[in-house]
Amino acid sequence: MNYFEIRELPGKGRAMIATKNFAVDEIIFEEEPFVSHQFSWNIAYGYAACDHCMRPLETLLENVRRLANNQAVMVPLVEHDPTAAWFSQFTQCARCKVRYCSEDCLVEAQKRYHRVACMGAFRADDTHPINVLNETWKKMHYPPETGTIMLIVRLMAMYQQSSNKPEFLEQLQSFQALIVNREEKIYHKMLGENFEQQMDQLYAAFCNAFKDEEFALFTTPDAFKTLMGILGTNSQGIATSVLAQWVNKVSDLPLPDADKDNLDKVIDQLYAKVGDFAGEFLNNEGSGLYILQSKINHSCVPNAQSTFPYSNDIVVLKAVAPIQKGDEICISYLDECQLERSRHSRHKTLRENYIFVCQCPKCRAQASDPDVTSDEEEDDDEDMDDCEEDDME
């Protein structure tokens, strides 16, 4: 049973409202994605994850040695490798060799989309229209990634394979696809001059990949912009990591204080080694569309947070502040560093990516703050780099 409801709020549209009190750290709900996919560059750089649920497909040692680019790196307490529990279940599609963490994921993928999405031997063919589309996207979106065109490719496969297309379309249309807010005179950044030529190239590659009459509903210019709007304003980032899971497990072990101190030093050394080569890119990363989670509005003082504790694509929404019955449940669309930036900077990011002007308590309290100058913006960018480095430690 869910202890919230979706209501229309004046000036905000859809909102998630609590129907009971939630304490800090209490789970509000768990949700599997409508669709998810690993990022394109993340795959290209060898980050091994289940093609369906994004569970890591490397052992702890394989992961650390790849990230450090050093096959001599050793890790203690490997008996707590979280991959060990499912390593024997790893499998792959017999035709295209795409890998899965279990037979369950393979079967679920085939049931929902992979029966038509499987490219067989053409998976390695650079001239295949799907691969051309993906490469066109990659040339437009270098790391750090925030989305992937392959999420839309998977949606097309889901549509083609669906036995109930009206229901599929109804679910797809439940996502906001706003790319223009005429009332606030806001346009998504992908409609800007800098992106116009790239969008034309991407649209041409998309139409070439989905020429069949069956996809005519999606290949008009407006329909394609709608799909891009869904991707741009609804997708939730997903990150999974066998190293992070291992760190969480061993950090909870009942060790003597001296051993804990030594373990902390080893963990710091491991992160230093992988950071020297992989930088900030330590995780399997992707994005997903979540029907419930997409109904949650933003606040710069959120009372809830989306988490991925199972190291797969299941999102768990947890309270990060006390929530009273009748309160709106809000998350932040910005990361921690962005939340610390000025009101002007936060609004710029939210306008360009999510097409709204935030009126949360923090933004209202800072309404009289001056707009940030370009010099201050550069200082903020340096601060964000510092934050990213801190996040890696």
N, C-alpha and C positions, 0 to 999 in steps of 0.2 A: 504494500500500500504506500502511495506517495503522500507526503505531508506538505504539499504545495499545490498551487493551481496557477494556470496561465490566465491572466486578465489583460484587458485593454486599459491602459492608464492614459488620461488626457495629456497630450504633448509628448508622450513617450512611446505609444504603441504597445506592443506586447510586452508583458513583464511577468516574472515568476514571483508569486507571493506566498510566503510561509503560512501554513495552516496550523502550525504548532511552534513551540519554542525550540530552538536548537542551541546547544552549548558549544563552546569552542572545541574544535576537532571532531564534532559529531558528523557522521556521514549523512548527507541530505539525499543523495541518490547515486546509483551506479548505472552506467549506460554503455552499451556496445555501439560502435559507429554505424551510421547508415552506409557509409563507405569510408575507406581509408587507403592510404598508399604511402610508401616510403618516398622521400624526396629523390629526384632524378640524379643530382650530383652525389648524394649520399650513397646511392647504389653504385654509381660509376667509380667511386673511390674505395669500394670494397667493404663497405659496412654491411655485414651479413645479418639479415633479419628475415623472419618468416614473411612470405609474400602476402599472407592474409592478415595476420594479427600483429606483425612487427616484433614478435618475441626474438631476442638475440639468438643467433645460430652459431656462435663461437664459444669455445670453452674460455674460462678466465685467462689461462695462459696464452691462448691464441689471440685473444682480444688485446691484452696488455702488450704482447710482443709486436703485434701489427701497429698499434697506436704509437709505440715507442720506436718502431722500425729497428728493433734489436731482438734477435732470437735468443740472446743470452740472458735476458731479464728473467729473474726468478720471483715467484710470489709465494709467501708462506700460507699456511692454512688452506691449501687447495682442496682439502676435504669439504670445505664449505663453499665450493664453487656452485653457484645457483644453477648453472647449466646442467650439472650432473643429474638432476632429477628428471630431465626430459631429453637428454642427449640421445638415448637409445630410440626415441620416438621420431627423430628427424627423418623426413622423407622428401620426395620430390615428384613433380609431374613427369610421367614417363615420356611425354612427347617433347615438351619445351625445356625440361630440367629445372624449372623454377622450383625453389626450395620452400619447404614448410616445416613448422616445428612439430607437427603431429599429423596423423592420418585424419583426425577430426577437422583440422584446418583445411587440409587438402579437399576433403569431402564437402565442407561448407563452401569453399571457394568454387568448386565445380558446380555446386547446386545454385549459387547465386550469380556467377559471372564467368568463371574460367573455362567453361565448356565452349563458349564462343570467343573468349579473349585469348585462349592459348594460341600462340604463334608458331608452335612447333619449331622446325628448323629455321624458320624465318626470323626467329628471335635474334639471331646473330647477323642478319642481313641489314646492312646500313641503309640500303635503298628502300626497304619496306616503308610504306607510308606512315605507320605508327612510329617507327624509329626516326623517320625524318621529322615528324611532328615533335617528338621528344627532344631531338637535337636542336630544333628551332627554339624550343622553350629554354633549353639549357644556355643557349647563346644570349638569351634575354635575361636570364636569372642566375647569376653566379652566386656561390655561397657568400654569406650565410643565406640559406634558403628560407622562404616563408610559405611556399606552395609548390605544386607541381601540376602540370597539364595532365599527367597520368591519372590524377584523380578524376578528371573529366572523361578520359578514355575508359576508365573503369565504370563510370556511370553509364556510358554508352553501351558497354557490354551488359551491364545489369538490365538496362532497358531492353536490349535485343533479346536477352534470355528470359525476361520476365513473362510469366504466364498470365499476369494481371497488369497490363500496361496502364490502365486508368489509375489504379492504386499507386503504382510506382510514380506516375506523374503528379499525383496529389501529394505524395510524400516529398517529392523534389520541390514542388511549388510551396511547400510549407516553410522553406528557407527564404529569408530576406534576400532579394537580389538587387538592392538599390545601388545604382552607380551615379545617380543624379538626385540631389535634394534641391528642388526648385525653390522651395520656400526659403531655405537658408542660402541659396545660390552656391551650393557646394557640389563639386564634381570629383569622382574618384580619380586618383592620380593616373590611372591607366588610360584616361581619356585626354590627358594632357598632350601637348605638342611633342614632348620628348618620347612619348610612347606610341604615337599614332602610326608611324611606319612599322614599328615592331608588331603592333596589334594586327595590322594588315597582313604581314607575313605569317603570323601565327594563325590567323583566320583562314588564309589560303591553304596552309598545311593541314589545318583541321578539316576543311571541306574535302581536300584530296584524300584524307584518311577515311572519311565517312561519306562516300559518294552514293551509297545505296539509297534508294527511295525511302527505305525504312527510317532513315535518319533525317529526312527533309525537315521535320519539325524542329531540329536543332541547328540546321546549317544556314538559316537566314542570318543577316548581320545582327539584327536585334536579338535573336535567340542566342547567338554566340556571346553577345555582350551580357545577356542574362546569366548564362553559364559562368562567365568570368566574374560577374558580380557575386554569384553564389560562392564561388571559390574565394574571392577576395575578402568578402565580409563575414563569412561564416566558418571558414576552416579553422580548426583548433590544432595547434602544434602538438605533436606526439614525440616523446623522446624515451628510448629504452636503452639500458646499459647493463651488461653483465658485471662490469667493474663497480659501478655504483651499487648494484644489488649486493655484491660481495662485501663491499665496505660497510653497508648497513648491517649485514649479517654478523660479521666479525666484530663490529663495534659494540654489539649487544652481548657478546660472549662474557661470561662471568670470570674474567681473568684477574690475577693479582695486579695491583697498581703498577708495579714495575713493568710487567708484561704489557699492560695497556699502554704505558708510555712508549715502550719500544714499538708496539704495533702502530701507534699514531705516527711515529717517525717513519716507519716503513711505508705507510699509506701516503704520507707527504712526499717521500722520495719517489714513489710510483707515479703520483700525479705530476711531479716535476719532470720525470722522464717522458711520460706520454705527452705532456704539455709542450716540451721542447720540440717535438716533431709534429704532433697533430694540432697543436695550438688549442683553440676553443672547441674544435670539432671532435668531441669525445664520444658522442652518442650516435646510435641509430636514430635518425630523425625523419619525420614524415608529418602528414596532416590528415585530418579526418573531418567528416561532417556528422554532427550529432544532433538528432531531431530535438531532444529536450534541451540539451546544453545551449543550443543556438538561440533559445528563447530568453536567455539571461542577459540582462542589460549590463552595461559598463558603469563602474564608479571608480573614481580615483582614490576612494576610501572603501574598498570592497569588504564585504562581510563573508565572502565565500571564495574558494579557490579550486580550480580543476587540477587534479593530481592523477598520476599513473602508477599506483603502488604495485601492480601485478607485472610490471615490465612487459606489458602488451598494450593494445589499443583501447582497452576498457578504461573509460574516464570515471573517476570517483570525485564527486563534488563534496567538499568538506567545509564546514563553517570555520572561519578564521576570526570571527568576533561573535559575541552573543547575538542571536537573531530572535526577535519576539514574534509571536503570532501576529500576522497582518503586515509585517515588514516586507519590503521588496528584497529579494535575494539578488545580490549583484556580485559580479566578478570584475577583475581588471583586464581589459584588452591589451594593456601595456605591461611590459616587464618591470621588475623592481627598479631598475635604473631609470627607465623612462618616467616612472611615477614620481621620482624625486626631482625631475626637471621642472622648469617654470610652467605656469598655466599656459602661457603662449606656446611653448614647445609641445606640451601635451595636446593642446587643441589642434595644432598643426598636424600632428600624427593621426589623431582621431578623425579630423576632417578628410584628410587625404586617403585614409584606408577604410574608414567605417562610415563616412558621410553623415556625421552629426556633430553638433556642438554640445559638449558635456556641460550639464548644469547640476553636477553633484555638489554636496555640501562643501568640499574642498575648493572646487572651482568657483562657487558663489562667494566663498570667504575671500578668495584672491581676485575678485572681479576688478578691484581698483588697482591691482598691480600693473606696472608699466609693461608694455610689450618688450620682449627680450631683443636686444640689438644683435647684429650679426656677429660682433666680437664675442658676446656672451654665448651665442649659439656654438661658436667654435670651442669655447671653454667647456660647454656642456658635452660636446662630442668627445673631448679628451676625457671628461669624467666618465662617460659611458664606456670608453675603452678600458679605463681603470676598473669599472664595475665588472666588465666581462672577464678581466684577468682575475678579479677576486672570486667570481663565480666558479672559475676553473679549479680553485684551490680547495 
